[in-house]
Amino acid sequence: MPAKPKRPCNKTGCRTLTSSRYCDEHVHIAVQQRKQRHKQYDTLKRDKQAAAFYHGVEWQAARQAALMRDHGLCQHCKLERCITVADMVHHRFPVRSHWHLRLVLSNLVSLCNSCHAKIDHGKIGG
């Protein structure tokens, strides 16, 4: 298979051909842009209370209890008669809007990464 053709650097005025977004001379621009995006996300969107919760002992215990209850299997795959190991525990009602349900086992469901991605993209119900 032939290699992808090189294209001009994304920096205005730079004519250096590169296989990535920026040439070696201007790659620092991409790093700066990424840092700025993360900084804005951290200050404006990240829920610090929820982040602290997910690193806490209470969540680890609730997560472990949910996985044990579900025998470590993805519950959505199980409904489709497929056996898949659960990679995570999902909140049916989001922590942000239903803080009081964050540790309630009936609000937790064990899922594989694939099913969790489908929930996040609205392809299956939460």
C-alpha positions in Angstrom: 0.0 0.0 0.0 1.5 3.4 -1.0 2.4 5.9 1.7 0.0 8.8 2.4 1.2 11.9 0.5 2.7 14.7 2.5 0.9 17.9 2.9 1.9 21.5 3.9 2.4 22.3 7.6 -0.8 23.8 9.2 1.2 26.9 10.4 0.2 29.8 8.2 3.0 30.7 5.7 5.0 27.5 6.3 5.5 25.5 3.2 7.3 22.5 4.7 5.7 19.2 3.7 4.8 16.8 6.6 2.9 13.6 7.2 1.4 15.0 10.4 -0.5 18.2 11.2 2.6 20.4 11.8 6.2 20.2 10.7 9.0 19.5 13.2 9.6 23.2 13.6 6.0 24.0 14.5 4.9 20.9 16.4 5.0 22.9 19.6 1.8 24.8 18.4 -0.2 21.6 18.6 1.1 20.9 22.1 0.1 24.5 23.2 -3.4 24.1 21.6 -3.9 20.8 23.4 -2.8 22.3 26.7 -5.2 25.2 26.2 -8.1 22.9 25.4 -7.5 20.8 28.5 -7.1 23.9 30.7 -10.4 25.3 29.5 -12.1 21.9 30.0 -10.7 21.6 33.5 -11.8 25.1 34.5 -15.2 25.3 32.8 -16.6 21.7 32.4 -14.9 19.2 34.7 -17.0 18.4 37.8 -14.5 18.5 40.5 -16.9 16.9 43.1 -17.7 14.0 40.7 -14.0 13.5 39.9 -13.1 13.3 43.6 -16.0 10.9 44.2 -14.7 8.5 41.5 -11.3 8.4 43.2 -12.8 7.7 46.7 -13.2 4.6 48.8 -17.0 4.8 48.8 -17.1 4.5 45.0 -14.6 1.7 44.8 -16.7 -0.3 47.3 -20.0 0.4 45.4 -18.3 -0.4 42.1 -17.0 -3.7 43.5 -20.4 -4.6 44.9 -22.1 -4.0 41.6 -19.5 -6.1 39.7 -20.0 -8.9 42.2 -23.8 -8.7 42.0 -23.5 -8.9 38.2 -20.9 -11.7 38.3 -18.5 -9.4 36.4 -20.5 -9.7 33.2 -21.8 -6.9 31.0 -25.6 -6.8 31.6 -26.5 -5.5 28.1 -24.5 -8.2 26.4 -26.1 -10.7 28.7 -29.6 -9.6 27.5 -28.4 -10.4 23.9 -27.3 -13.8 25.1 -23.6 -13.0 24.8 -21.0 -13.4 27.6 -18.7 -10.4 27.9 -16.6 -9.3 30.8 -17.7 -6.0 32.3 -15.0 -3.3 32.2 -16.9 -0.6 34.1 -19.9 0.2 36.2 -22.3 2.7 34.7 -24.7 5.0 36.6 -28.2 4.7 35.0 -29.0 8.2 36.4 -26.0 10.5 36.0 -24.0 11.5 39.1 -24.2 15.1 38.2 -28.0 15.4 38.3 -28.7 12.6 40.8 -26.0 12.9 43.4 -28.1 11.2 46.0 -28.2 8.0 43.9 -24.4 7.8 43.3 -23.9 4.8 45.6 -27.3 3.1 45.3 -26.8 -0.4 43.8 -30.0 -0.3 41.8 -28.6 2.8 39.9 -25.5 0.9 38.9 -25.1 -1.5 36.0 -22.0 -3.4 34.9 -21.0 -2.9 31.3 -18.3 -3.6 28.7 -16.6 -0.7 27.0 -18.5 -1.3 23.8 -22.0 -1.1 25.5 -20.9 1.9 27.5 -19.9 3.7 24.3 -23.3 2.9 22.8 -25.0 4.4 25.8 -22.9 7.5 25.6 -23.8 7.9 21.9 -27.5 7.2 22.5 -27.7 3.9 20.6 -29.1 2.0 23.6 -30.9 3.1 26.7 -29.1 3.9 30.0 
